[in-house]
Amino acid sequence: MNRMQIVLVALPLFLFCSDLFNLFAPPPKPHHHPRPRPRPPLPNLHSPDLSAAAAGAFPTNPQIGGLQYGVAVDLSFCASCSYRGTALTMKKMLETSFPGIEVILTNYPPPLPKRLLSKLVPVVQFGVIGIVMAGEQIFPRLGFMAPPPWYFNLRANRFGSIATTWLLGNFVQSFLQSSGAFEVYYNGDLVFSKLKERRFPSELELQELIRRRISAPYFPNDS
């Protein structure tokens, strides 16, 4: 085989091996390092003025000086759908509107059957390309006396068959790896789901949803 044939065979083989490694490798442990935020001085809890105003002046959510400490918003989106730009815009908006809030960006994977099927696409690509390149040696070893007629059609336009297999396989794999999700969680509770609403939330809508959750009464667990 010439150099072009070696490249066309080696590249799908490399991608196939990398997909197999990613399929059986354990998922990495999440490492989240929140950026440090300056904390204002705590108020004097023994002050009579503070105890008198505690009923109405103090917010019911765990906030310190108007900063939303202890609040985490998880934006779980489809990374392969080019939703990262929208997620970054929403993250910046929430951090600006609610100082001290912790906004986490995570990938929302597709269902398990689609993930498994996406791993089979490189296998099919590699098999078709291998047949196009060396079908005359492969079919006799599989028990065929002569290659089937469709093989000669692929062989007649070898480069076009390889290119079509490569592009079509990549399109199918991209479709199987996409979930189309943009889910918003507030401290673990789902507040908006693109999978259910079939649309993205607007910035004002998401801001209002988070504001309602922050202003909701907070009842800490008694130890």
PyMOL commands that set and color helices and strands:
alter all, ss='L'
color gray80, all
select helices_A, chain A and resi 3-24+48-53+79-81+84-97+112-141+149-156+158-177+194-197+203-215
alter helices_A, ss='H'
color red, helices_A
select strands_A, chain A and resi 72-77+102-107+182-186+189-193
alter strands_A, ss='S'
color yellow, strands_A
deselect
rebuild
show_as cartoon
